[in-house]
Amino acid sequence: MAKRQKFHTRLCDVLGIEYPVIQAGMGGFADPPLVIGVSEAGGLGTLGAATYTADGLIEAIKEIRKGTKKPFAIDILLPDSLEDMAGVDKEKLREYIPEEYKAYEKELRKKFGVPLDYHTHRQVDMWTMEGTKKMLQVCLDNRVPVIAAGLGRLGWVMPECKKRGIKTIGIGSNVKMALKHVEDKVDVIVAQGYEAGGHTGNIGTLAVVPQIVDAVKPIPVAAAGGVADGRGLAAALSLGAEGVWCGSMFLLTPEATFTEGQKDRVIAATERDAVITKGLSGKTMRQLRTEITRTWDQGPLPPLGWPLHLILMEDIIDYCYDSKDQKKYDEMLVTPCSQATRLLNRRRTTKQVIDDMVKEATQIIERDIPKRLILT
Ligand SMILES: Cc1cc2nc3c(=O)[nH]c(=O)nc-3n(C[C@H](O)[C@H](O)[C@H](O)COP(=O)(O)O)c2cc1C
């Protein structure tokens, strides 16, 4: 067997991985098979825990550990502090939804063919303070190798993580947020640009990564947002990052929790189809345009804020998955995706995706740049 080339940075040493490639947390799309695939291929696989209950998370961690002995991460959506969550309860929150929105949701059910009496069966624990604490406790009790904070701060759990040798990742889409992670003493900071799929900030990757690198030195930075091949990895290293945090790049793998229809839509998408919308969660989120996003982006009512909007829309969103008529509803499935859509043009295994990325980046750094550069 051909010997694999070593492509190593300080970030690899901190996280105990072979290649500086972290698969980003993607709630509902990054489950144990993808985590195992990425970690086994030499990157860091990350479970998107937003769609889990604490009990479900215990089972998922067991499954991951059965599939790989290598490090992996759990990505949890956190508040900035525990106080921020006090009193948050999904059923109580529902009472804050204005009546005209409840009436409009009924109209949308009719428009999209969602029965009025359909209610989602999906149970998640992230809505309440106890639920979030329970999820974190599961991570701590099971000494998961890495915890990532998809939103918010890890400060209040850092002492427990340090005690157990758990590494931590914080995500920032601007210097101000990145500096909060420095204060919390996280081990790795993700600098994420506007191009990213999912919830995203508003500064471009090329601009935000070096600014965060400068601000958080010497903490290693992983660049994110539109990084989808070896060129992106080489560029990230040029910007001072020591690795990458990629979500969209893994969506076309068999290990991702994505329907074949969703994969076809990503492959067919142009760079203009991955739009920012508040129509799903009430927070700015990049995803492929659908009838649902169009309806809210052009509709009579502005989206409610987070999390009320998601609570309002969750039955309609989940019906698209639950319906037996998958062909009809595939077009409406929530499909977060970066602006690098045309680079996401073929189905490959997770191992192939990582091997291709590392091989291409190596070639660019060793051969292509020196060949193109005219230094006189
Ligand atoms: C399908 C998908 C789902 C995502 N879900 C989450 C999530 O649940 N929690 C989170 O912190 N970020 C989520 N994100 C954002 C990713 O963690 C990551 O920051 C982003 O994908 C990086 O940009 P890229 O898509 O250009 O690689 C999601 C992104 C995608 C593409």
The ligand as an SDF file (V2000), in Angstrom:
LIG
                    3D

 31 33  0  0  0  0  0  0  0  0999 V2000
  -25.7870   21.0630    6.6500 C   0  0  0  0  0  0  0  0  0  0  0  0
  -25.1980   21.9680    7.6900 C   0  0  0  0  0  0  0  0  0  0  0  0
  -25.7070   21.9360    8.9990 C   0  0  0  0  0  0  0  0  0  0  0  0
  -25.1350   22.7120    9.9960 C   0  0  0  0  0  0  0  0  0  0  0  0
  -25.6040   22.6010   11.2760 N   0  0  0  0  0  0  0  0  0  0  0  0
  -24.9300   23.2160   12.2810 C   0  0  0  0  0  0  0  0  0  0  0  0
  -25.2670   22.9620   13.6550 C   0  0  0  0  0  0  0  0  0  0  0  0
  -26.1760   22.2330   13.9710 O   0  0  0  0  0  0  0  0  0  0  0  0
  -24.5340   23.5750   14.6140 N   0  0  0  0  0  0  0  0  0  0  0  0
  -23.4950   24.3920   14.2980 C   0  0  0  0  0  0  0  0  0  0  0  0
  -22.8340   24.8810   15.2080 O   0  0  0  0  0  0  0  0  0  0  0  0
  -23.2020   24.7080   13.0110 N   0  0  0  0  0  0  0  0  0  0  0  0
  -23.8550   24.0900   12.0110 C   0  0  0  0  0  0  0  0  0  0  0  0
  -23.4790   24.3100   10.6940 N   0  0  0  0  0  0  0  0  0  0  0  0
  -22.3000   25.1440   10.4230 C   0  0  0  0  0  0  0  0  0  0  0  0
  -21.0440   24.2580   10.3890 C   0  0  0  0  0  0  0  0  0  0  0  0
  -20.7340   23.7910   11.6910 O   0  0  0  0  0  0  0  0  0  0  0  0
  -19.8150   24.9860    9.8410 C   0  0  0  0  0  0  0  0  0  0  0  0
  -19.5540   26.0970   10.6460 O   0  0  0  0  0  0  0  0  0  0  0  0
  -19.9430   25.3790    8.3690 C   0  0  0  0  0  0  0  0  0  0  0  0
  -20.4760   24.3000    7.6360 O   0  0  0  0  0  0  0  0  0  0  0  0
  -18.5830   25.7430    7.7890 C   0  0  0  0  0  0  0  0  0  0  0  0
  -18.7070   26.2640    6.5130 O   0  0  0  0  0  0  0  0  0  0  0  0
  -18.7680   25.3980    5.1390 P   0  0  0  0  0  0  0  0  0  0  0  0
  -20.1450   24.8700    5.0650 O   0  0  0  0  0  0  0  0  0  0  0  0
  -18.4490   26.3780    4.1040 O   0  0  0  0  0  0  0  0  0  0  0  0
  -17.7460   24.3040    5.2460 O   0  0  0  0  0  0  0  0  0  0  0  0
  -24.0640   23.5730    9.6720 C   0  0  0  0  0  0  0  0  0  0  0  0
  -23.6030   23.6420    8.3580 C   0  0  0  0  0  0  0  0  0  0  0  0
  -24.1420   22.8540    7.3690 C   0  0  0  0  0  0  0  0  0  0  0  0
  -23.5900   22.9240    5.9620 C   0  0  0  0  0  0  0  0  0  0  0  0
  1  2  1  0
  2  3  1  0
  2 30  2  0
  3  4  2  0
  4  5  1  0
  4 28  1  0
  5  6  2  0
  6  7  1  0
  6 13  1  0
  7  8  2  0
  7  9  1  0
  9 10  1  0
 10 11  2  0
 10 12  1  0
 12 13  2  0
 13 14  1  0
 14 15  1  0
 14 28  1  0
 15 16  1  0
 16 17  1  0
 16 18  1  0
 18 19  1  0
 18 20  1  0
 20 21  1  0
 20 22  1  0
 22 23  1  0
 23 24  1  0
 24 25  2  0
 24 26  1  0
 24 27  1  0
 28 29  2  0
 29 30  1  0
 30 31  1  0
M  END
$$$$
